Amino acid sequence: MPSTVLAYSGGLDTSVILGWLMDEGYDVHCVYVDLGQPCEDREAILEKAEKIGAASAQIIDVQEELCREFAFPVLQWQAKYEGVYLLGTSIARPLISKVCLQVARKVGADAFAHGATGKGNDQCRFQLAAEALDPNVKIIAPWRIEKFREKFHGLSEMIAYCNDKNIPVKVSAKKPYSSDENCLHISYEAGKLEDLMVNGVELVEFGMGVSPQEAPDEVENVTITFDSGVPVKINGSKADAFEVVTRLNEIGGRNGIGRLDMVENRFVGMKSRGVYEAPGMTILYEAHRLVEQLTMDRDLMHLRDRLAPEVAEMVYYGFWYHAKLDALMAFIRQAQEPVSGEVNLNLYKGNVQVAGRSSPNSLYDEGIATMEGGGSYNQDDAEGFLRIQGLPGRVQARINPREY
């Protein structure tokens, strides 16, 4: 029999796909990639796959790798898709593909299957990553197969199929949207969220924290320490990458940090609406930028900022394993070497405010920057600087006078 590895979440879609692939004659090896999903029962998901009839089912923990090798390099770029989205789902997909291909090689599977819709971004991320790692890989994407779509027109057909196959599913009318989660964030989309007149942050039952309105009435202080652009301590205590993210999720979550409602441009060409929560990563982005303000050269920072949207696009579209991104990641590792220091933040009802910052590599010189008299900056030097900077403008003004 042909065999395939299935990226398995245990939800309705992948449970149906597991059964359908078996109906199509495949031995199916289910892989639940543990990304630190905060709201899922891992053992129950594993038992469900085995009960349905998977040839094998396993949980593979990559929580630390996700944070250290995937999320933190994107953080160092300060990369945000379309200026606001912290790319929590996008970052995880190439890692899922890598893990599934590793399992496929181990069990001798012929293909890699996933449950991403043919209208979304995830199909691009899974496939582009998988093909970059194994150019001969066979991808099975049931939602792009007409035979599958004809059988499952909608939710009712999928539920009926599960009932016929004795596949346990939980479908709740209380949550009229879909969600995807990992330790970096939870995303919510589709269903009632497709109506832009619906208040997304009021509709969604968030899983990582409270609303700003429900957050405590007092400020909570947190200190984050960075070493070459990587967060390494929380409140003076050393922590590995996953611990940093999870601890800041707890701290940020209880203070209403990191909620977002946006309409974004998908890679496949359509606009979609998403609601996101990323308390820990929101805090890290702010803290990281504050250390950079002390330690990064101006022109280097501005170059990084011009390139950051390019990095965000590549991650969002799914080009993680790509020569251009490899080169850009090498650049950011070099650029981040001096970005070490400590940031003290006040968190209050969804807001992140700086209370203090310091760095052994600080380029800030109070003696130069002071507006008081004296100091090591000679203001007379500015006269020649401005005459030279203004030369092109003065020449242009003589040849092409502007009305004023």
C-alpha positions in Angstrom: 0.0 0.0 0.0 1.2 3.6 -0.6 1.9 5.5 2.6 1.9 9.1 3.6 2.8 11.3 6.6 -0.1 13.6 7.6 0.5 16.8 9.6 -2.2 16.0 12.1 -3.8 18.5 14.5 -6.6 16.3 15.8 -9.3 18.8 14.6 -12.2 18.1 12.3 -10.3 18.7 9.1 -7.3 16.5 9.7 -9.5 13.8 11.3 -11.6 13.7 8.2 -8.5 13.7 6.0 -7.0 10.8 8.0 -10.1 8.7 7.3 -10.4 9.8 3.7 -6.7 9.0 3.0 -7.3 5.5 4.5 -10.3 5.1 2.2 -8.1 6.0 -0.7 -5.8 3.1 0.2 -3.0 4.9 2.1 -1.2 3.8 5.2 -1.2 7.1 7.2 1.4 8.1 9.7 0.1 10.9 11.8 2.6 13.5 13.1 1.5 16.0 15.8 4.2 18.6 15.8 4.3 20.1 19.3 4.8 23.8 18.9 3.7 24.7 22.4 0.0 24.9 21.5 -1.5 26.3 24.8 -5.0 24.9 24.5 -4.7 21.3 23.2 -4.7 17.9 24.9 -1.8 16.2 23.2 -2.4 12.7 24.5 -6.1 12.8 23.5 -5.1 13.9 20.0 -2.7 10.9 19.8 -5.3 8.5 21.0 -7.8 9.8 18.5 -5.5 9.2 15.6 -4.8 5.6 16.7 -8.5 5.0 17.2 -9.3 6.2 13.7 -6.8 3.7 12.4 -3.5 5.5 11.7 -0.6 3.3 10.8 1.3 5.2 13.4 0.9 8.4 15.5 3.5 10.4 17.3 4.1 13.7 19.0 7.3 15.4 18.2 8.4 18.3 20.5 10.0 21.2 18.6 9.0 24.0 21.0 12.5 25.1 21.8 13.6 24.9 18.1 10.6 27.0 17.0 11.5 29.8 19.3 15.3 29.7 19.1 15.8 28.9 15.4 12.7 30.3 13.8 11.0 33.0 15.9 14.0 34.8 17.3 15.7 35.4 14.0 12.5 37.0 12.7 12.3 39.0 15.9 15.9 40.2 15.2 14.7 41.5 11.9 11.8 43.3 13.6 9.8 41.7 10.7 6.1 42.4 10.7 3.9 41.6 7.8 2.2 44.7 6.5 3.5 46.6 9.4 1.7 44.8 12.2 1.4 41.0 12.0 4.1 39.1 13.9 4.0 36.1 11.7 3.2 33.5 14.4 1.6 31.0 12.0 3.9 31.7 9.1 7.0 31.0 11.2 5.8 27.6 12.3 4.9 26.1 8.9 8.3 25.4 7.5 9.3 23.7 10.7 6.2 21.4 10.5 7.2 20.5 6.9 10.7 19.7 8.0 9.6 17.5 10.8 7.0 15.7 8.6 9.6 15.0 6.0 12.0 13.6 8.6 9.3 11.2 9.7 8.5 10.3 6.1 12.1 9.4 5.5 12.2 7.3 8.7 9.0 5.3 8.0 9.5 5.1 4.3 6.4 7.1 3.4 5.7 8.1 -0.2 4.1 11.4 0.4 3.4 14.4 2.7 -0.2 15.3 3.3 -1.7 18.4 5.0 -5.1 19.9 5.6 -4.5 23.4 4.4 -7.2 24.9 2.2 -6.6 25.7 -1.4 -7.6 29.4 -0.7 -5.1 30.1 2.0 -1.4 30.8 2.7 -0.6 27.6 4.6 -0.7 25.4 1.5 2.1 27.7 0.1 4.2 27.5 3.2 3.9 23.7 3.6 4.6 23.0 -0.1 7.3 25.5 -0.7 9.2 24.4 2.4 8.8 20.7 1.6 9.9 21.0 -2.0 12.9 23.1 -1.0 14.0 20.3 1.4 13.0 17.4 -0.9 12.5 18.4 -4.6 11.0 15.0 -5.3 8.4 15.0 -2.5 4.8 14.1 -3.3 2.4 16.6 -1.7 -1.2 15.5 -1.0 -3.5 18.5 -0.4 -7.0 17.1 -0.3 -8.7 20.5 -0.4 -7.1 21.0 -3.8 -8.5 17.6 -5.0 -11.9 17.8 -6.7 -12.9 14.3 -5.6 -12.4 15.3 -1.9 -14.3 18.6 -2.3 -17.2 16.9 -4.0 -17.5 14.6 -1.0 -17.2 17.3 1.6 -19.1 20.4 0.5 -19.2 21.8 4.0 -19.3 21.2 7.7 -22.4 19.0 7.7 -20.9 16.4 5.3 -17.7 16.3 7.4 -19.6 15.7 10.6 -21.8 13.0 9.0 -18.6 11.3 7.7 -17.2 11.3 11.2 -20.4 9.9 12.7 -20.4 7.1 10.1 -16.8 6.3 10.8 -17.1 6.7 14.6 -14.6 9.4 14.5 -15.0 11.6 17.7 -15.2 15.3 16.9 -16.1 18.4 18.8 -17.8 21.1 16.8 -19.2 24.0 18.8 -21.6 26.7 17.6 -20.1 28.9 20.4 -16.9 29.3 18.3 -18.1 30.3 14.8 -14.5 30.7 13.5 -11.4 28.6 13.0 -8.2 29.0 15.0 -4.6 27.9 14.8 -2.3 28.1 17.8 1.3 27.6 18.9 3.4 29.1 21.7 4.0 32.3 19.6 0.4 33.2 19.1 -3.2 32.1 18.4 -4.8 33.2 15.1 -8.6 33.3 14.5 -10.3 33.6 11.1 -13.2 32.5 8.9 -16.8 32.0 10.0 -18.4 35.1 11.5 -15.0 36.9 11.3 -15.5 37.2 7.6 -18.1 39.9 8.3 -16.0 43.1 8.7 -18.8 44.8 10.7 -18.4 42.1 13.5 -16.1 43.3 16.3 -13.5 40.6 16.2 -11.9 41.1 19.6 -15.4 40.9 21.2 -16.4 37.8 19.2 -13.3 35.7 19.8 -12.7 33.7 23.0 -9.0 34.4 23.4 -6.9 31.6 24.8 -3.7 33.4 25.9 -4.9 36.3 28.0 -7.5 38.8 29.2 -8.7 41.9 27.4 -7.1 45.3 28.4 -10.3 46.2 30.1 -10.1 43.1 32.3 -6.4 43.5 33.1 -5.3 44.6 36.6 -5.5 48.3 37.5 -1.9 48.4 38.6 1.3 48.4 36.5 3.4 45.2 36.3 7.1 45.6 35.8 9.3 43.1 33.8 13.0 43.2 32.9 14.3 41.4 29.8 18.0 40.8 29.1 19.4 40.4 25.5 22.6 38.9 24.3 23.4 39.7 20.7 19.8 40.2 19.9 18.6 37.1 21.7 16.5 37.3 24.9 18.2 35.2 27.6 16.8 36.4 30.9 13.5 37.4 32.4 13.6 39.4 35.6 17.2 38.4 36.0 16.6 34.7 35.7 18.2 32.7 32.9 15.7 31.0 30.5 15.9 29.1 27.3 14.1 30.4 24.2 10.8 28.5 24.9 10.8 29.5 28.5 11.3 33.2 27.6 8.3 33.1 25.3 6.0 31.1 27.6 6.9 33.3 30.7 6.2 36.5 28.7 3.0 35.0 27.4 1.8 34.6 31.0 3.0 38.0 32.0 1.7 39.8 28.9 -1.5 37.7 28.8 -2.7 38.8 32.2 -2.0 42.4 31.3 -4.0 42.4 28.0 -1.0 42.7 25.7 -0.8 41.8 22.1 -4.2 41.6 20.5 -4.7 42.5 16.8 -7.6 42.6 14.3 -6.4 43.2 10.7 -7.4 42.7 7.1 -4.3 41.3 5.3 -3.3 40.5 1.8 -2.9 36.7 1.3 -0.1 35.4 -1.0 -2.8 33.8 -3.2 -4.2 37.2 -4.0 -7.3 37.8 -1.9 -7.7 39.9 1.2 -8.7 38.1 4.5 -9.5 39.2 8.0 -7.6 37.7 10.9 -7.7 38.3 14.7 -4.4 37.5 16.5 -3.0 37.4 20.0 0.7 37.3 20.7 1.4 38.6 24.2 4.9 37.4 24.7 6.2 38.2 21.2 4.6 41.7 21.3 6.6 42.4 24.5 9.8 41.0 22.9 9.5 43.1 19.8 9.3 46.2 21.9 12.1 45.3 24.3 14.4 44.2 21.4 13.8 47.5 19.6 14.7 49.5 22.7 18.1 47.7 23.1 18.8 48.3 19.4 18.2 52.0 19.9 21.2 52.0 22.2 23.5 49.7 20.4 22.9 49.7 16.6 24.6 52.1 14.2 22.2 54.4 12.6 22.8 53.5 8.9 22.9 49.8 9.8 19.5 50.0 11.6 18.0 52.0 8.7 19.2 49.4 6.2 17.7 46.6 8.4 14.4 48.5 8.6 14.3 48.9 4.8 14.9 45.2 4.4 12.6 44.0 7.2 9.4 44.1 5.0 11.1 41.9 2.5 11.9 39.4 5.2 8.4 39.6 6.5 7.0 38.9 3.0 9.3 35.9 2.4 8.3 34.4 5.8 4.6 35.1 5.2 4.6 33.6 1.7 6.5 30.5 2.7 10.0 31.1 1.3 11.9 30.1 4.5 14.3 27.7 2.8 15.4 30.1 0.1 18.9 31.3 -0.9 17.8 35.0 -0.4 16.5 34.4 3.1 19.7 32.4 4.0 21.8 35.4 3.0 19.5 37.8 4.9 19.7 35.7 8.0 23.5 35.7 7.8 23.3 39.5 7.6 21.1 39.8 10.7 23.4 37.6 12.7 26.3 39.9 12.1 24.2 43.0 12.6 22.9 41.8 16.0 26.3 41.1 17.6 26.3 44.3 19.6 22.6 44.2 20.6 23.1 43.2 24.2 21.6 44.9 27.2 18.7 45.1 29.6 15.3 46.7 29.3 12.8 47.5 32.0 9.2 47.7 31.0 5.9 48.7 32.6 2.9 46.8 31.4 -0.5 48.3 31.9 -3.9 47.3 30.3 -2.6 46.4 26.9 0.3 49.0 26.9 4.0 48.4 26.9 6.0 51.4 28.2 9.8 51.7 28.8 10.9 52.3 32.3 14.7 52.1 31.7 17.3 50.6 29.5 21.1 50.0 29.6 23.8 48.2 27.6 27.5 47.6 27.8 27.6 48.4 24.1 25.6 51.6 24.3 26.4 54.2 21.6 24.5 56.8 23.5 26.8 59.5 24.9 25.1 61.9 27.3 28.0 64.3 27.0 27.5 64.6 23.2 23.7 64.5 23.3 23.1 67.0 26.1 21.2 70.2 25.3 23.1 71.9 28.1 26.0 74.1 27.5 29.4 72.5 27.0 29.8 68.8 26.2 32.1 67.2 23.6 30.0 68.3 20.6 31.1 71.6 19.0 28.0 73.3 17.6 30.1 75.4 15.4 30.8 72.3 13.3 27.1 72.2 12.3 27.6 75.3 10.2 29.9 73.7 7.6 27.9 70.4 7.8 24.7 72.2 6.8 26.3 74.3 4.1 27.5 71.1 2.4 24.2 69.3 2.9 22.3 72.3 1.5 24.5 72.8 -1.6 22.4 70.7 -4.0 19.2 72.5 -2.9 20.7 75.9 -3.3 21.9 75.1 -6.9 18.5 73.7 -7.8 16.8 76.8 -6.3 18.8 79.1 -8.6 18.0 77.0 -11.8 14.4 76.0 -10.9 12.9 78.5 -8.4 10.0 77.2 -6.3 7.0 79.4 -5.7 6.4 80.4 -2.1 
